[in-house]
Amino acid sequence: MEHFLRAVKETLPSVTPEMEAEYQAVGRRIKQESGRIGFRQG
């Protein structure tokens, strides 16, 4: 477990805050358009 915890501390995130914001924006657009293209929301 010690090796795992050390690795977690030393490993940089692979998704930047900017990328995460873009993913969230895409998710919102998909939800908005899902009704228009025939997918059920909920």
N, CA, C and O atoms as a Tripos MOL2 file, in Angstrom:
@<TRIPOS>MOLECULE
protein
  168   167    42     0     0
PROTEIN
NO_CHARGES

@<TRIPOS>ATOM
      1 N           0.8170   -1.1920    0.0000 N.3       1 MET1
      2 CA          0.0000    0.0000    0.0000 C.3       1 MET1
      3 C           0.8630    1.2580    0.0000 C.2       1 MET1
      4 O           0.4940    2.2760   -0.5850 O.2       1 MET1
      5 N           1.9920    1.1780    0.6500 N.am      2 GLU2
      6 CA          2.8990    2.3280    0.7160 C.3       2 GLU2
      7 C           3.3340    2.7720   -0.6820 C.2       2 GLU2
      8 O           3.3880    3.9680   -0.9660 O.2       2 GLU2
      9 N           3.6420    1.8110   -1.5520 N.am      3 HIS3
     10 CA          4.0790    2.1270   -2.9110 C.3       3 HIS3
     11 C           2.9520    2.7960   -3.6970 C.2       3 HIS3
     12 O           3.1890    3.7390   -4.4510 O.2       3 HIS3
     13 N           1.7400    2.3090   -3.5170 N.am      4 PHE4
     14 CA          0.5900    2.8900   -4.2110 C.3       4 PHE4
     15 C           0.3880    4.3390   -3.7890 C.2       4 PHE4
     16 O           0.2160    5.2110   -4.6410 O.2       4 PHE4
     17 N           0.4080    4.6080   -2.4910 N.am      5 LEU5
     18 CA          0.1920    5.9600   -2.0050 C.3       5 LEU5
     19 C           1.2860    6.9100   -2.4890 C.2       5 LEU5
     20 O           1.0090    8.0630   -2.8190 O.2       5 LEU5
     21 N           2.5040    6.4340   -2.5310 N.am      6 ARG6
     22 CA          3.5970    7.2700   -3.0270 C.3       6 ARG6
     23 C           3.3980    7.5710   -4.5170 C.2       6 ARG6
     24 O           3.6070    8.7000   -4.9630 O.2       6 ARG6
     25 N           2.9970    6.5580   -5.2750 N.am      7 ALA7
     26 CA          2.7680    6.7490   -6.7110 C.3       7 ALA7
     27 C           1.6420    7.7460   -6.9640 C.2       7 ALA7
     28 O           1.7360    8.5660   -7.8770 O.2       7 ALA7
     29 N           0.5840    7.6840   -6.1690 N.am      8 VAL8
     30 CA         -0.5280    8.6210   -6.3270 C.3       8 VAL8
     31 C          -0.0600   10.0510   -6.0830 C.2       8 VAL8
     32 O          -0.4770   10.9670   -6.7920 O.2       8 VAL8
     33 N           0.7890   10.2490   -5.1030 N.am      9 LYS9
     34 CA          1.3120   11.5840   -4.8070 C.3       9 LYS9
     35 C           2.2160   12.0950   -5.9230 C.2       9 LYS9
     36 O           2.2530   13.2960   -6.1880 O.2       9 LYS9
     37 N           2.9410   11.1990   -6.5750 N.am     10 GLU10
     38 CA          3.9330   11.5990   -7.5800 C.3      10 GLU10
     39 C           3.3540   11.6930   -8.9920 C.2      10 GLU10
     40 O           3.9990   12.2450   -9.8830 O.2      10 GLU10
     41 N           2.1630   11.1730   -9.2060 N.am     11 THR11
     42 CA          1.5870   11.1340  -10.5450 C.3      11 THR11
     43 C           0.7670   12.3900  -10.8130 C.2      11 THR11
     44 O          -0.0750   12.7790  -10.0040 O.2      11 THR11
     45 N           1.0180   13.0090  -11.9390 N.am     12 LEU12
     46 CA          0.2760   14.2050  -12.3170 C.3      12 LEU12
     47 C          -1.0640   13.8100  -12.9550 C.2      12 LEU12
     48 O          -1.1640   12.7530  -13.5770 O.2      12 LEU12
     49 N          -2.0920   14.6550  -12.8020 N.am     13 PRO13
     50 CA         -3.3690   14.3550  -13.4360 C.3      13 PRO13
     51 C          -3.2300   14.3760  -14.9580 C.2      13 PRO13
     52 O          -2.4590   15.1650  -15.5050 O.2      13 PRO13
     53 N          -3.9680   13.5190  -15.6280 N.am     14 SER14
     54 CA         -3.8860   13.4750  -17.0840 C.3      14 SER14
     55 C          -4.9330   14.3630  -17.7380 C.2      14 SER14
     56 O          -4.8830   14.5920  -18.9460 O.2      14 SER14
     57 N          -5.8820   14.8660  -16.9540 N.am     15 VAL15
     58 CA         -6.9160   15.7660  -17.4720 C.3      15 VAL15
     59 C          -6.7310   17.1180  -16.7910 C.2      15 VAL15
     60 O          -6.7600   17.2170  -15.5640 O.2      15 VAL15
     61 N          -6.5400   18.1530  -17.6010 N.am     16 THR16
     62 CA         -6.3520   19.4930  -17.0500 C.3      16 THR16
     63 C          -7.7090   20.0790  -16.6530 C.2      16 THR16
     64 O          -8.7460   19.5990  -17.1090 O.2      16 THR16
     65 N          -7.7070   21.1030  -15.8160 N.am     17 PRO17
     66 CA         -8.9720   21.7590  -15.4630 C.3      17 PRO17
     67 C          -9.7130   22.2800  -16.7000 C.2      17 PRO17
     68 O         -10.9430   22.2550  -16.7420 O.2      17 PRO17
     69 N          -8.9730   22.7460  -17.6970 N.am     18 GLU18
     70 CA         -9.5930   23.2290  -18.9280 C.3      18 GLU18
     71 C         -10.2860   22.0900  -19.6740 C.2      18 GLU18
     72 O         -11.3930   22.2600  -20.1840 O.2      18 GLU18
     73 N          -9.6350   20.9390  -19.7340 N.am     19 MET19
     74 CA        -10.2300   19.7760  -20.3980 C.3      19 MET19
     75 C         -11.4860   19.3320  -19.6620 C.2      19 MET19
     76 O         -12.4890   18.9930  -20.2890 O.2      19 MET19
     77 N         -11.4330   19.3340  -18.3410 N.am     20 GLU20
     78 CA        -12.5920   18.9270  -17.5480 C.3      20 GLU20
     79 C         -13.7710   19.8640  -17.7950 C.2      20 GLU20
     80 O         -14.9090   19.4100  -17.9110 O.2      20 GLU20
     81 N         -13.5050   21.1630  -17.8750 N.am     21 ALA21
     82 CA        -14.5680   22.1320  -18.1520 C.3      21 ALA21
     83 C         -15.1760   21.8800  -19.5280 C.2      21 ALA21
     84 O         -16.3920   21.9780  -19.6960 O.2      21 ALA21
     85 N         -14.3480   21.5590  -20.5020 N.am     22 GLU22
     86 CA        -14.8550   21.2780  -21.8520 C.3      22 GLU22
     87 C         -15.7010   20.0070  -21.8580 C.2      22 GLU22
     88 O         -16.7470   19.9720  -22.5060 O.2      22 GLU22
     89 N         -15.2740   18.9750  -21.1560 N.am     23 TYR23
     90 CA        -16.0720   17.7460  -21.0540 C.3      23 TYR23
     91 C         -17.4330   18.0340  -20.4300 C.2      23 TYR23
     92 O         -18.4470   17.5000  -20.8800 O.2      23 TYR23
     93 N         -17.4610   18.8680  -19.4060 N.am     24 GLN24
     94 CA        -18.7260   19.2160  -18.7590 C.3      24 GLN24
     95 C         -19.6330   19.9830  -19.7240 C.2      24 GLN24
     96 O         -20.8410   19.7520  -19.7610 O.2      24 GLN24
     97 N         -19.0500   20.8900  -20.4990 N.am     25 ALA25
     98 CA        -19.8270   21.6530  -21.4790 C.3      25 ALA25
     99 C         -20.4090   20.7270  -22.5440 C.2      25 ALA25
    100 O         -21.5630   20.8880  -22.9440 O.2      25 ALA25
    101 N         -19.6290   19.7740  -22.9980 N.am     26 VAL26
    102 CA        -20.1200   18.8050  -23.9900 C.3      26 VAL26
    103 C         -21.2720   17.9990  -23.3930 C.2      26 VAL26
    104 O         -22.2750   17.7620  -24.0660 O.2      26 VAL26
    105 N         -21.1380   17.5830  -22.1530 N.am     27 GLY27
    106 CA        -22.2030   16.8410  -21.4840 C.3      27 GLY27
    107 C         -23.4990   17.6340  -21.4140 C.2      27 GLY27
    108 O         -24.5810   17.0900  -21.6370 O.2      27 GLY27
    109 N         -23.3850   18.9200  -21.1030 N.am     28 ARG28
    110 CA        -24.5780   19.7740  -21.0460 C.3      28 ARG28
    111 C         -25.2330   19.8980  -22.4270 C.2      28 ARG28
    112 O         -26.4580   19.8460  -22.5440 O.2      28 ARG28
    113 N         -24.4090   20.0630  -23.4720 N.am     29 ARG29
    114 CA        -24.9610   20.1710  -24.8310 C.3      29 ARG29
    115 C         -25.6630   18.8840  -25.2360 C.2      29 ARG29
    116 O         -26.7260   18.9210  -25.8570 O.2      29 ARG29
    117 N         -25.0770   17.7590  -24.8900 N.am     30 ILE30
    118 CA        -25.6910   16.4740  -25.2310 C.3      30 ILE30
    119 C         -27.0370   16.3360  -24.5280 C.2      30 ILE30
    120 O         -28.0100   15.8980  -25.1410 O.2      30 ILE30
    121 N         -27.1050   16.6980  -23.2610 N.am     31 LYS31
    122 CA        -28.3750   16.6230  -22.5310 C.3      31 LYS31
    123 C         -29.4230   17.5330  -23.1530 C.2      31 LYS31
    124 O         -30.5860   17.1500  -23.2740 O.2      31 LYS31
    125 N         -29.0150   18.7430  -23.5480 N.am     32 GLN32
    126 CA        -29.9570   19.6870  -24.1430 C.3      32 GLN32
    127 C         -30.5010   19.1710  -25.4720 C.2      32 GLN32
    128 O         -31.6830   19.3460  -25.7700 O.2      32 GLN32
    129 N         -29.6500   18.5420  -26.2650 N.am     33 GLU33
    130 CA        -30.0510   18.0970  -27.5940 C.3      33 GLU33
    131 C         -30.6370   16.6910  -27.6060 C.2      33 GLU33
    132 O         -31.1790   16.2670  -28.6270 O.2      33 GLU33
    133 N         -30.5430   15.9610  -26.5060 N.am     34 SER34
    134 CA        -30.9920   14.5740  -26.5090 C.3      34 SER34
    135 C         -32.4920   14.4610  -26.7800 C.2      34 SER34
    136 O         -32.9220   13.5310  -27.4620 O.2      34 SER34
    137 N         -33.2870   15.3810  -26.2650 N.am     35 GLY35
    138 CA        -34.7220   15.3610  -26.5360 C.3      35 GLY35
    139 C         -35.0310   15.6460  -27.9900 C.2      35 GLY35
    140 O         -35.9550   15.0670  -28.5620 O.2      35 GLY35
    141 N         -34.2690   16.5270  -28.5810 N.am     36 ARG36
    142 CA        -34.4800   16.9230  -29.9780 C.3      36 ARG36
    143 C         -34.1860   15.7700  -30.9290 C.2      36 ARG36
    144 O         -34.8110   15.6590  -31.9840 O.2      36 ARG36
    145 N         -33.2400   14.9120  -30.5610 N.am     37 ILE37
    146 CA        -32.8730   13.8280  -31.4710 C.3      37 ILE37
    147 C         -33.5180   12.4890  -31.0690 C.2      37 ILE37
    148 O         -33.2060   11.4420  -31.6380 O.2      37 ILE37
    149 N         -34.4170   12.5450  -30.0840 N.am     38 GLY38
    150 CA        -35.2100   11.3660  -29.7860 C.3      38 GLY38
    151 C         -34.7820   10.5280  -28.5970 C.2      38 GLY38
    152 O         -35.3100    9.4310  -28.4130 O.2      38 GLY38
    153 N         -33.8540   10.9940  -27.7880 N.am     39 PHE39
    154 CA        -33.4590   10.2330  -26.5960 C.3      39 PHE39
    155 C         -34.2730   10.7240  -25.4170 C.2      39 PHE39
    156 O         -34.5660   11.9140  -25.2990 O.2      39 PHE39
    157 N         -34.6280    9.8110  -24.5600 N.am     40 ARG40
    158 CA        -35.3850   10.1540  -23.3670 C.3      40 ARG40
    159 C         -34.4460   10.7020  -22.3070 C.2      40 ARG40
    160 O         -33.3440   10.1840  -22.1270 O.2      40 ARG40
    161 N         -34.8650   11.7310  -21.6130 N.am     41 GLN41
    162 CA        -34.0810   12.2850  -20.5220 C.3      41 GLN41
    163 C         -34.5810   11.7260  -19.2120 C.2      41 GLN41
    164 O         -35.7680   11.4390  -19.0580 O.2      41 GLN41
    165 N         -33.6770   11.5740  -18.2760 N.am     42 GLY42
    166 CA        -34.1240   11.1500  -16.9640 C.3      42 GLY42
    167 C         -33.2840   10.1050  -16.4420 C.2      42 GLY42
    168 O         -33.5170    9.6220  -15.3340 O.2      42 GLY42
@<TRIPOS>BOND
     1     1     2 1
     2     2     3 1
     3     3     4 2
     4     3     5 am
     5     5     6 1
     6     6     7 1
     7     7     8 2
     8     7     9 am
     9     9    10 1
    10    10    11 1
    11    11    12 2
    12    11    13 am
    13    13    14 1
    14    14    15 1
    15    15    16 2
    16    15    17 am
    17    17    18 1
    18    18    19 1
    19    19    20 2
    20    19    21 am
    21    21    22 1
    22    22    23 1
    23    23    24 2
    24    23    25 am
    25    25    26 1
    26    26    27 1
    27    27    28 2
    28    27    29 am
    29    29    30 1
    30    30    31 1
    31    31    32 2
    32    31    33 am
    33    33    34 1
    34    34    35 1
    35    35    36 2
    36    35    37 am
    37    37    38 1
    38    38    39 1
    39    39    40 2
    40    39    41 am
    41    41    42 1
    42    42    43 1
    43    43    44 2
    44    43    45 am
    45    45    46 1
    46    46    47 1
    47    47    48 2
    48    47    49 am
    49    49    50 1
    50    50    51 1
    51    51    52 2
    52    51    53 am
    53    53    54 1
    54    54    55 1
    55    55    56 2
    56    55    57 am
    57    57    58 1
    58    58    59 1
    59    59    60 2
    60    59    61 am
    61    61    62 1
    62    62    63 1
    63    63    64 2
    64    63    65 am
    65    65    66 1
    66    66    67 1
    67    67    68 2
    68    67    69 am
    69    69    70 1
    70    70    71 1
    71    71    72 2
    72    71    73 am
    73    73    74 1
    74    74    75 1
    75    75    76 2
    76    75    77 am
    77    77    78 1
    78    78    79 1
    79    79    80 2
    80    79    81 am
    81    81    82 1
    82    82    83 1
    83    83    84 2
    84    83    85 am
    85    85    86 1
    86    86    87 1
    87    87    88 2
    88    87    89 am
    89    89    90 1
    90    90    91 1
    91    91    92 2
    92    91    93 am
    93    93    94 1
    94    94    95 1
    95    95    96 2
    96    95    97 am
    97    97    98 1
    98    98    99 1
    99    99   100 2
   100    99   101 am
   101   101   102 1
   102   102   103 1
   103   103   104 2
   104   103   105 am
   105   105   106 1
   106   106   107 1
   107   107   108 2
   108   107   109 am
   109   109   110 1
   110   110   111 1
   111   111   112 2
   112   111   113 am
   113   113   114 1
   114   114   115 1
   115   115   116 2
   116   115   117 am
   117   117   118 1
   118   118   119 1
   119   119   120 2
   120   119   121 am
   121   121   122 1
   122   122   123 1
   123   123   124 2
   124   123   125 am
   125   125   126 1
   126   126   127 1
   127   127   128 2
   128   127   129 am
   129   129   130 1
   130   130   131 1
   131   131   132 2
   132   131   133 am
   133   133   134 1
   134   134   135 1
   135   135   136 2
   136   135   137 am
   137   137   138 1
   138   138   139 1
   139   139   140 2
   140   139   141 am
   141   141   142 1
   142   142   143 1
   143   143   144 2
   144   143   145 am
   145   145   146 1
   146   146   147 1
   147   147   148 2
   148   147   149 am
   149   149   150 1
   150   150   151 1
   151   151   152 2
   152   151   153 am
   153   153   154 1
   154   154   155 1
   155   155   156 2
   156   155   157 am
   157   157   158 1
   158   158   159 1
   159   159   160 2
   160   159   161 am
   161   161   162 1
   162   162   163 1
   163   163   164 2
   164   163   165 am
   165   165   166 1
   166   166   167 1
   167   167   168 2
@<TRIPOS>SUBSTRUCTURE
     1 MET1         2 RESIDUE 1 A MET
     2 GLU2         6 RESIDUE 1 A GLU
     3 HIS3        10 RESIDUE 1 A HIS
     4 PHE4        14 RESIDUE 1 A PHE
     5 LEU5        18 RESIDUE 1 A LEU
     6 ARG6        22 RESIDUE 1 A ARG
     7 ALA7        26 RESIDUE 1 A ALA
     8 VAL8        30 RESIDUE 1 A VAL
     9 LYS9        34 RESIDUE 1 A LYS
    10 GLU10       38 RESIDUE 1 A GLU
    11 THR11       42 RESIDUE 1 A THR
    12 LEU12       46 RESIDUE 1 A LEU
    13 PRO13       50 RESIDUE 1 A PRO
    14 SER14       54 RESIDUE 1 A SER
    15 VAL15       58 RESIDUE 1 A VAL
    16 THR16       62 RESIDUE 1 A THR
    17 PRO17       66 RESIDUE 1 A PRO
    18 GLU18       70 RESIDUE 1 A GLU
    19 MET19       74 RESIDUE 1 A MET
    20 GLU20       78 RESIDUE 1 A GLU
    21 ALA21       82 RESIDUE 1 A ALA
    22 GLU22       86 RESIDUE 1 A GLU
    23 TYR23       90 RESIDUE 1 A TYR
    24 GLN24       94 RESIDUE 1 A GLN
    25 ALA25       98 RESIDUE 1 A ALA
    26 VAL26      102 RESIDUE 1 A VAL
    27 GLY27      106 RESIDUE 1 A GLY
    28 ARG28      110 RESIDUE 1 A ARG
    29 ARG29      114 RESIDUE 1 A ARG
    30 ILE30      118 RESIDUE 1 A ILE
    31 LYS31      122 RESIDUE 1 A LYS
    32 GLN32      126 RESIDUE 1 A GLN
    33 GLU33      130 RESIDUE 1 A GLU
    34 SER34      134 RESIDUE 1 A SER
    35 GLY35      138 RESIDUE 1 A GLY
    36 ARG36      142 RESIDUE 1 A ARG
    37 ILE37      146 RESIDUE 1 A ILE
    38 GLY38      150 RESIDUE 1 A GLY
    39 PHE39      154 RESIDUE 1 A PHE
    40 ARG40      158 RESIDUE 1 A ARG
    41 GLN41      162 RESIDUE 1 A GLN
    42 GLY42      166 RESIDUE 1 A GLY
